[in-house]
């Protein structure tokens, strides 16, 4: 699916996957060695993530039910945990650095297709 920042009128990801079962959320990006610049993973429901067994850093974007960005955790490194984000419905995982200039707290993101 594509992810678009409605607040900034910018594309965020043109190839985001979806993890919406217990197993797909648990393993997430662990099997991957990297993410392409346009790739991402949407985990729902989710209000906190772990980076156990990950081999690369990511940017984590926590969103509420309306798609409003509640928190951006930039450059979250392997073997770390994100904070619990109160009110988050899901998290968009993107390549480290992808949020810079594209996604900020308070922005509204839209998922297409």
C-alpha positions in Angstrom: 0.0 0.0 0.0 1.0 3.6 -0.4 1.3 6.0 2.5 0.8 9.7 2.0 1.3 12.7 4.3 -1.8 14.8 3.9 -0.5 17.6 6.1 2.7 18.1 4.0 1.3 16.8 0.6 4.2 14.3 0.4 4.5 10.6 -0.4 6.0 8.7 2.6 6.1 5.1 1.3 5.0 3.6 -2.0 5.4 0.0 -0.9 4.3 -0.5 2.7 3.3 -4.0 3.8 0.7 -4.8 6.5 1.1 -6.8 9.7 -2.2 -7.3 11.4 -2.1 -10.8 13.0 -0.3 -11.8 16.2 2.5 -13.6 14.3 3.1 -11.0 11.6 3.3 -8.3 14.2 5.6 -10.4 16.5 8.1 -11.0 13.7 7.6 -7.8 11.7 10.8 -6.9 9.9 13.0 -9.4 11.8 13.5 -11.7 8.8 14.6 -8.7 6.6 18.2 -7.6 6.2 17.1 -4.0 5.2 14.3 -1.9 3.8 14.3 -0.1 0.5 13.9 3.6 0.5 10.2 3.3 -0.5 9.3 0.3 1.7 7.6 0.2 5.1 5.5 -2.0 7.4 2.2 -1.0 9.0 1.6 -2.9 12.3 -2.0 -2.7 13.6 -3.0 -2.8 16.4 0.3 -1.7 18.1 1.3 0.9 20.6 4.9 -0.3 21.3 7.5 -2.2 19.3 10.7 -4.1 20.1 13.8 -4.3 18.0 15.0 -7.7 19.3 16.8 -9.7 16.6 16.6 -6.8 14.1 19.7 -6.2 12.0 19.1 -2.5 11.0 17.6 0.7 12.5 14.3 2.1 11.6 12.1 5.2 12.0 8.9 4.3 13.9 5.8 6.5 13.4 3.0 6.0 15.9 -0.5 6.9 14.7 -4.0 7.2 16.3 -7.2 5.9 14.8 -7.6 9.0 12.5 -4.0 8.7 11.1 -2.6 11.6 13.2 1.0 11.1 14.1 1.4 11.0 17.8 5.1 10.3 18.0 8.1 9.7 15.7 10.9 7.6 17.1 13.8 8.3 14.7 16.7 5.9 14.2 15.5 3.2 16.6 18.4 0.8 16.8 18.4 -3.0 17.0 17.9 -4.5 20.5 16.0 -1.5 21.8 12.3 -1.0 22.7 10.2 2.0 21.8 8.2 3.8 24.4 4.5 2.9 24.9 2.6 5.5 23.0 -0.7 6.3 24.7 -3.5 6.5 22.2 -1.6 4.8 19.3 -3.6 2.4 17.1 -0.6 1.4 15.0 3.0 2.0 14.0 4.5 2.6 10.6 8.0 1.2 10.4 10.2 3.0 7.8 13.9 3.0 6.9 16.0 5.0 9.3 16.1 8.7 8.2 12.9 8.4 6.0 10.9 10.6 8.3 13.3 13.5 8.2 11.4 16.4 6.5 8.5 14.0 5.6 6.8 13.1 8.8 6.4 15.1 12.1 4.2 14.8 15.2 0.8 16.2 14.4 0.8 15.4 10.7 -2.0 13.2 9.3 -1.1 10.2 7.2 -3.3 8.4 4.8 -3.0 4.7 3.6 -4.0 4.1 0.0 -4.6 0.8 -1.7 
